[in-house]
Each structure stands twice: as C-alpha cells, then as structure tokens.
Amino acid sequence: MIRVNEASRLILKHARQLNPETVDLTESFGRLLAEDIYSDSDIPLFDNSAMDGYALKSSDTRGASRANPKILEVVEDIRAGCLPKKKIRDNQAIRIMTGAPLPDGADAVVMVEYTRKLKGIEDLVELYREVRQGENIRRAGEDIKKGTKVIQKGTLLKSSHMGLLASVGKPKVKVSRRPKVAVLATGDEVIDIDERLTKGKLYSSNTYTIYGQILNCGGIPKNLGIAKDRPKELKKKIKNGLDCDLVLTSGGVSVGDYDLVKDVLAEMGTEMKFWKVAMRPGKPLAFGIIRGVPVFGLPGNPVSSMVSFEIFVRPLILKMLGQEKDDRIEVEATLEEAIEKRKGLRYFLRAWTQWHNGAYRTRTTGPQGSGILRSMALANSLIILPEDKGYFKRGAKVTVRFFD
C-alpha cells in the first residue's frame, strides 16, 4: 500500500503537457495561455478625454469659480470615434466626449458638471473651477506601452484577460489543449439514470460527479457508459477510451471476486504503478499506463471516487494543461469537534470551513461513510488528517483544503 504523497509523485511524473491549439478569443476563458502576449501599439493609442466636458488650455481657467466664472468660446464638438478638426487657441474650448481624441492646443479637460452653456448663446460656455494641466486626460500608452509583455505564458485566462487581449487586438490566442478524459462506470449493480430503479440496483452517480469534476478543472469528458462485470465487455469499453488523453474507470478495483478492473487492465498490457493508497476514503485506487495513456481505476463508492479525483486526478489534468501548481487553497483551521481516526491512513473528511473572528473554523458536514454523497454536497472543503495521529481534540489545528 502506497502513501498519498508517493502516489501523487508517481502520478505527476507521468503527466505530459499537451500540444497547444489556437482558439477564438471568445473561447479562451478558463484556458491556460500557451504564449507570451506583447502589445503592438500604445494603449490607448492617443491622448483622449477621461470625462465628458470641455477640452481647453488650463491657463485659461485660472481664478475660475462660481462667483467669478470664466467664459470661453466653443469652437467644435468631438464625439468618441471622431477626430478633431480644429486647434484650440487662447480662450477657446472644444466640447468633448469620454474617449474622444484630445485636440491640438488642449492640455486639460474640465468636467461638464463645472460648466454651463450661456442661455441663448450656443458658442459660449461658463467655467466654475480651475483645472490643472493634464487633468481628466488619458495619455497615450498610459495603460500599456508598445512592446510591453501584457500577459505571460502559463496564465489562466479570466474575463479581465480577455478584455486585455481584445484591447491589444488579439482575435485569436494560443492556449493549452484541453485533455479528453474517458469516463467508464463498472458493475452489474450500476444502471443509468433513465432506467427504472429496482432492488439491488444503483444509479450511476459516479458518471456524473466525475463528469462535473473533469469540466471543473478544464478537461473534456467522454462518457463511455456502463460496463457490466464481464472481462470482454470491460476490455471493449476501455479500448473505446484509448483515443483520449486519460481514462477513468469507477468501481471494480477492490478485492472482491467480481472486482475485475485491475485484472482486465493488466491483461490489456497496462503497466500498473499501484492499486492501494493509505487514505480514507479512497483506499482501493489503481493507477497505470496503457499504450502511453494514464488510466485510473477509481473506487466505486461515490465519495471515495470524488475524493480520489480531487487529490490525484485533478492535479494531473492541470499539469497536462501546463499548470504546474495545484490551484486549490489549503489553510490552517480550528477543529470544532473531536475526531478519532485509524493511524497509518491519511483521512479526508467532508467539511464546512469559514472565517470567524479572525481565524478559520471547520466542522464535518455529517456522516463520513464513503457512500454518503449528501455530506459531500454540503461541504466546501476537506479536512486533511495526517497518517501518524489517531486522535484530534476539539480546538486542534488542522489543514483544510477548499474546493473553490
């Protein structure tokens, strides 16, 4: 039986980063950038107004107040997207909209709130305050200078990155290819959700929890369906998944007479790396390589399957995407209940963890049986208890791993 840290090391050793692909900018959200992005121009490209108001010479506003307004001649209107035609001279102003190019001769913009058009005289405006040189002006290159690296290779793209890519004129972007992950449920007792549930049968919840977990970390799931406990059927289904980058089966990896997955994988030429991990839940876990494709035999119990995916499969998929570090946050939290466990196994307990009075506090979300999926649905984290201790008193400090 292998320990958790050693299992993780072995799995990640067999991760291979996938070749990048070029996608439309609209499809780049949540993808890992596979190239450095540089700006081909200054952003913004030109000096422009940060406000609706009047472009003018700041020197013409000296002493302006409500008691002593300054009157300037309005010689032009400039809307955003239009170019100025006139140059501002002394005691002149040009009405300007946010984002419009700054006209020649202007060195400031006064906000429209501090002005008033003279009644009946459209080409004159009163100013009620002074403005400083450069006030309310966005300078060319203020956001990004030409030649600047704006986003680094390996960045996980968010909506703000998409806007940044658009601002430097990148309609397409090179990103890491999303791994295709085959999902196969196994067992005579397992049926799909559109079938009638009868005594002795179980709906294939693992198919759908694993499917969601794959999507959550950037993979593309391929549902292979359900394979009964027949070696021939198992082989056929697994072969159908070997066009993917990763194969996941659930169930059939324990020590029962009908737990056939591990034996079938071996018969198919899988180089098995391990098949038991010193953890709870998730002890019966197989991992190997078949025809160059990593394959996991996940446990059949739904919580065991989900926890095994979280601890081992998720980091592998992230590394395939080019993300070297696990993206989950781990913190120290105070235990709100006493917990007793078996020494020699690392425990992962479903928990609710929250910040309270300057510290994280955590408690389990209910019964911890590996078939009780509801307590997983109520959890936002896992309490991680190390192998070498058997008892944790209330108030003890423990490590917690958040799901989000």
Summary of the structure (lengths in Angstrom):
residues: 404
radius of gyration: 31.4
end to end distance: 30.0
largest distance: 96.6
contacts: 1314
relative contact order: 0.13
helix: 20%
strand: 34%
